[in-house]
Amino acid sequence: MTPHDLFPIPNTAALLCWLMLMVSPPGSAWPRRIALGAAVLLAMTYAALIGAFVSQGQGDFQSLAGVQRLFQHPGLLLAGWVHYLVFDLLVGLWERAEAQRIGLSRWLLLPCLFLTFMFGPIGWLVFLAVRQFRLRSEPAAAAIAL
């Protein structure tokens, strides 16, 4: 199976996990278990891609041009993409758990999850800002955070 053939599989798995995290009831444990399991499988996929293709890479991490050369190989480009999918999903899982822990409204969490899904660090930063506002506005939530 080529990297081009494999590409839709991790994409679809991540998309389904994100949809599940966004639409499932806030207190449900099963979405977390399924998404965490998918993240483990995606991480294993990443490891397999690195193992299969790292010796074929022509670049390095010393410069932007070196990284560009490295990601010219389809297998390593796919590995980099799966890396993003895994870490963004783990951040989304943390956001959902943290939102539940501090009693953050689902309607405030949903845009954060969407932004994390689409733009990674931007969504995380927005979540941190919303979380900080929640902790400062509710003394009970702030006490839980300590």
C-alpha positions as CSV (number, residue, x, y, z in Angstrom):
1,M,0.0,0.0,0.0
2,T,1.5,3.3,-1.0
3,P,1.4,6.5,1.1
4,H,-1.2,7.9,-1.4
5,D,-3.4,4.8,-0.8
6,L,-3.0,5.0,2.9
7,F,-3.7,8.8,3.3
8,P,-7.5,8.6,3.5
9,I,-7.4,6.0,6.4
10,P,-5.9,8.2,9.2
11,N,-7.7,11.2,7.9
12,T,-11.1,9.5,8.1
13,A,-10.3,8.0,11.5
14,A,-9.3,11.4,12.9
15,L,-12.4,13.1,11.4
16,L,-14.7,10.5,12.9
17,C,-13.0,10.9,16.4
18,W,-13.4,14.7,16.2
19,L,-17.1,14.5,15.2
20,M,-17.7,12.0,18.1
21,L,-16.0,14.4,20.6
22,M,-18.1,17.3,19.4
23,V,-21.5,15.6,19.3
24,S,-21.4,13.1,22.1
25,P,-22.8,13.9,25.5
26,P,-20.3,15.7,27.7
27,G,-20.2,13.1,30.5
28,S,-19.8,10.1,28.2
29,A,-16.7,8.1,28.8
30,W,-16.9,6.0,25.6
31,P,-15.9,8.9,23.2
32,R,-12.7,9.4,25.2
33,R,-11.9,5.6,25.1
34,I,-12.5,5.4,21.3
35,A,-10.6,8.5,20.5
36,L,-7.7,7.5,22.7
37,G,-7.6,4.1,21.1
38,A,-7.6,5.7,17.6
39,A,-4.8,8.0,18.7
40,V,-2.7,5.0,19.8
41,L,-3.4,3.3,16.4
42,L,-2.5,6.5,14.6
43,A,0.7,6.8,16.7
44,M,1.6,3.2,15.7
45,T,0.9,4.1,12.1
46,Y,3.3,7.1,12.5
47,A,6.0,4.8,13.9
48,A,5.5,2.3,11.0
49,L,5.8,5.1,8.5
50,I,8.9,6.5,10.1
51,G,10.4,3.0,10.2
52,A,9.6,2.3,6.6
53,F,10.7,5.6,5.1
54,V,13.2,7.5,7.3
55,S,16.2,6.1,5.5
56,Q,14.8,7.3,2.2
57,G,14.6,11.0,3.3
58,Q,17.0,13.4,1.6
59,G,16.6,16.3,4.0
60,D,17.3,17.3,7.6
61,F,16.0,19.4,10.4
62,Q,18.8,22.0,10.2
63,S,17.0,24.5,8.0
64,L,13.6,25.1,6.4
65,A,15.0,23.9,3.1
66,G,16.2,20.7,4.8
67,V,12.7,20.0,6.2
68,Q,11.2,20.8,2.8
69,R,13.5,18.2,1.1
70,L,12.6,15.7,3.8
71,F,8.9,16.1,3.2
72,Q,9.3,15.7,-0.5
73,H,9.1,12.0,0.1
74,P,5.4,11.0,0.2
75,G,5.9,8.5,3.0
76,L,7.6,11.0,5.3
77,L,5.1,13.7,4.3
78,L,2.3,11.3,5.4
79,A,4.2,10.5,8.6
80,G,4.3,14.3,9.3
81,W,0.6,14.6,8.7
82,V,-0.2,11.7,10.9
83,H,1.9,13.3,13.6
84,Y,-0.3,16.4,13.4
85,L,-3.5,14.3,13.5
86,V,-2.3,12.4,16.6
87,F,-1.2,15.5,18.6
88,D,-4.2,17.6,17.7
89,L,-6.5,14.8,18.7
90,L,-4.8,14.4,22.1
91,V,-5.1,18.2,22.6
92,G,-8.8,17.9,21.8
93,L,-9.2,15.1,24.3
94,W,-7.6,17.2,27.0
95,E,-9.7,20.2,26.1
96,R,-12.9,18.1,26.5
97,A,-11.8,16.5,29.8
98,E,-10.7,19.9,31.2
99,A,-13.9,21.5,30.1
100,Q,-15.9,18.9,31.9
101,R,-13.7,19.2,35.0
102,I,-14.2,22.9,35.3
103,G,-17.8,22.9,34.2
104,L,-17.3,24.8,31.0
105,S,-20.4,25.1,28.8
106,R,-20.5,22.7,25.8
107,W,-21.3,25.7,23.6
108,L,-18.1,27.4,24.6
109,L,-16.1,24.2,24.1
110,L,-17.4,23.4,20.6
111,P,-15.7,26.3,18.8
112,C,-12.5,25.5,20.6
113,L,-12.6,21.9,19.5
114,F,-13.4,22.9,16.0
115,L,-10.5,25.4,15.9
116,T,-8.2,22.8,17.4
117,F,-9.3,20.3,14.7
118,M,-8.7,22.8,11.9
119,F,-5.9,24.9,13.2
120,G,-4.3,23.0,16.1
121,P,-2.4,25.6,18.3
122,I,-4.9,28.4,17.5
123,G,-7.8,26.3,19.0
124,W,-5.7,25.4,22.0
125,L,-4.9,29.0,22.6
126,V,-8.6,30.0,22.3
127,F,-9.4,27.1,24.7
128,L,-6.8,28.4,27.2
129,A,-8.3,31.9,27.1
130,V,-11.9,30.6,27.5
131,R,-10.7,28.3,30.3
132,Q,-8.9,31.2,32.1
133,F,-12.1,33.3,31.8
134,R,-14.1,30.5,33.3
135,L,-11.7,29.9,36.2
136,R,-11.6,33.7,37.0
137,S,-15.4,34.1,36.8
138,E,-16.3,31.2,38.9
139,P,-14.6,30.9,42.3
140,A,-15.7,27.2,42.6
141,A,-14.1,26.3,39.3
142,A,-10.9,28.1,40.3
143,A,-10.8,26.1,43.6
144,I,-11.1,22.9,41.6
145,A,-8.2,23.9,39.4
146,L,-5.8,24.2,42.4
